[in-house]
């Protein structure tokens, strides 16, 4: 195995912190956009969810390959855990989207 140099460790640390900062801001933006689509355009929840999840993949996959080429050698149990986590995420996003339809609050537009 190859050891990482201190500069590559520092670069990874900086990239990780920048992405950790940008991620929640992006999630807030996506949630507001999702809610606006559901309430104002009357687009079905499943269509909005597919659009939002697809939008995340369109942005994240190029960033992933730009930063480092992934090398995946997953064991069966790890792949099963990740599949379960993804399924729970999609269900949670679906129920969150459905709650946006039924709640009484409005989206504040500036």
N, C-alpha and C positions, 0 to 999 in steps of 0.2 A: 504494500500500500504506500501511496505517496503522501508525504507530510505537507501540510499547507504552510506556506510562508507567512510571516506576520502581516505582510501587506495584503495578501489575499484574504486573510482572516479579518483584517480591518475593513476591507472592501465589502466582504459578505455581511459584516456587522452593520455597516452604514446602509447598504441596500435593504437589509432586513428591517431596520428601523424606519427608513423612508417608506417602505411598503406597508409597514404596520401603522404608520401615521395616515397614509393616503387611503388605506382600505376602509376604515370606518366612515371617513368623509364620503367616499364613493358610495358606500352602502346607504348613508342618509340621503344622498342625492337620488339614488335608484329608488328608494322607498317613497320619496316625494313624487318622483316621476310615475311610479307604479300607481300610487293613489290617485294622481291626477288623471291618468289614463282610465282607470276604473270608474271614477266618479263623473268626470266631465264627458269623456268620449263614449261612455257606456260600452266599453270593450269587455268581452267575457274574461273572467278571471284566468282561465286556463290559457287563453291567447296571450294575455299580459305576462303571465308567469313564464311561458315559453320564450317570449320576446326578451324579458329581462335576464333570464338565465342564459340565453344565447348571446346577449350583449356582453355579459360577463366573460364568456368564453372567447368572444371575438377580441376583447381587450387583453385578457390574461394569458392566452396561449402564446401570442407573439412576444409578450414581455418575458415569459418563462424561457422561451428559446433564445431571446436576445441576451439574457443574463447568464444562462448556463444551459448546456445541452443535457436534458434529463437522461439518466440511465436507470431504467426500471427493471429490477429483477425481484418481483414480489413473490413472496410465498403465498400459498393458498389461503391461509388464515388472515394474512394482512390484506389481501385482495378482498376477502369476504368482509372484513371490518370496514374497509374503505367504501365498499358498495353499500353496506348498511348505513354508514354515516351519510353518504350521498342521498340515500332514500329518505332518511329522517330529515335531511335539509330540505329536500323538495316538498315533503309533506308539511314541514313547518312554514315554508314560504307560501304554500297554497293556503294554509289556514290563516296566515297573516294577511294575505291578499283578500281572502274572504271577509276577514274582520274589517278591512278598510271599506268594504261595500256597506256593511251594516252599522258602522258606528256613526254617531251624530256630528262629530267634529268636521271642520272643513280644512282644506289646504289653503295656507296663506300665500298669496301671490304678490310679488313685489314688482 
